[in-house]
Amino acid sequence: MLYPIKFYPTFKDYIWGGRQLENYNKMLPKGIVAESWEISTHKDGESIVSNGQYRNIPLSELIKKLGQKLMGTAISEKDLEKFPLLVKLIDANDCLSVQVHPNDEYARIHENGEYGKNEMWYIVEAKPGAEIVYGVKTGVTKEAFSKAVKEDSIDSCLNYLEVKAGDSVNIPAGLIHAIGKGILIAEIQQNSNTTYRVFDYNRLDMLGNKRPLHIDKALEVINFDNCNISGKLIGVRTSLTKSSYKDRLVSNPYFTVEVYNIKDEVEEIADGSRFFLYTALMGSGELLYEGGREKIIKGESIFIPASLGKYKITGDLKLIKSYI
């Protein structure tokens, strides 16, 4: 039987995290919680089914069991073998390290076959004046950047972008970036956990050690020609009903991301070609399908199997939808 699948989140306690995810119906462990991995098959945080007949089965095993019925006929053999996406909620109580991710080719060679990491961010919450690092300033070269790293003056090379709730940005591989203090985001990314840190504010972890940097690899993958990359995504709006609509924010070879604002009832279909992932950012509602219904609450993520068929989403809620 196919049904909308929910998962137990995997929490990460990186030093820059906080406790904001408690406001998104997360039963957090004690201490710092930086990330909730919502849907993942990555070895560093695999999702386990939390509902229905497949409860307690890891997502990777479920994909092997159900194959195209779960994933879709339009999904490549490569993506059937290794799930292509990773969905997170991230609480930046403090600034993340200034970092960059490799592309597929570099990661395959230098990271033991790992995917590269293209990602996008949807800003769920942001304190007034909150900023992200988004690329380098115009005219910054690899040589100038390397010199700034050695002189501990990297800030002079970085481009900052002020953000507020509802903003979104695309973060292609090779773009240096960082989430600033006081921001909570939903992140859609390739199934990868490869990050090259360039600067970590000289912070110490709980053991009094600095976290490792990856300067040489970072300098190899940073794209210094993308300083003029576009900033906030505008999106393309489509009306769904009289009072509901969606904004398509990004569509590339790695993922498509849309934000649904629902005020009544929206009809959708999983026609067998591809799966869909939803994460509820605000409000609550229900997902109705032929076999029953599932409640949707703020902070919850749901996997729609490719062959589920027609379904409806009802209520007053904002959802981020991602798919291949």
PyMOL commands that set and color helices and strands:
alter all, ss='L'
color gray80, all
select helices_A, chain A and resi 20-24+52-54+59-66+68-71+77-81+104-110+142-150+154-157+215-221
alter helices_A, ss='H'
color red, helices_A
select strands_A, chain A and resi 5-8+10-12+35-39+48-49+85-92+98-100+119-126+131-136+158-162+168-171+177-179+183-190+196-199+236-239+245-251+256-262+265-270+276-289+292-297+301-304+309-323
alter strands_A, ss='S'
color yellow, strands_A
deselect
rebuild
show_as cartoon
